[in-house]
């Protein structure tokens, strides 16, 4: 079970990586758009410098045809590094790209997955990761947890090495459901990650502990008591 940051914001990536057990970073064209007209490859290299070479960085192709997507992948390898996971949408052209990149030994994430049929095709094409869109499936009336659970079942049954990297979350409860359904990893926007910790009952409990301690020792911390 791993948490990735679904963002290209450098400040958020630095902060969340410092505080939370973050396993990597994912991006797509819409996420990059939020950062404005940044120098793309330099920006991706900076993300790589923040997370290091051992944590995965996922970058999505922008072309929509086979030749264009292959050129995009080569550009990423050339200008960022060859360890990057190339995100490829699972459409007719994309499956051909996934097969070709895997033959080259590249890391590939099959993205824009809305159903089991796409996922099964990506599995057979050899994708390293499959990214089902949780919230977007729910918005279409699809039981997203069931989809993830069924994909996980097929992976286990046939012994695929592919991992489920669930994406598209709008609230923490969706993350919980995806993990419980069998997602190996989740990639989450910074605001939703922070939302995990916004619970009034937790804040109330922490305040009660603080009030009780202050009543006993006048607000001194354990370290201050030890120094007396």
ABEGO torsion letter per residue (X at the ends): XBBBBBBABAAAAAAAAAABBBAEBBBBAAAAAAAEBBBAAAAAAAAAAAAEAABBBBBBBABABAAAAAAAAAAAAAABBAABBBBBBBBAAAAAAAAAAAAAGBBBBBBGBABAAAAAAAAAAGBABBBBBAAAAAAAGBBAAAAAAAAAAAAAAAGBABBBBBBGBABAAAAAAAAAAGBABBBBBAAAAAAAABBAAAAAAAAAAAAAAAAAAGGBBAAAAAAX
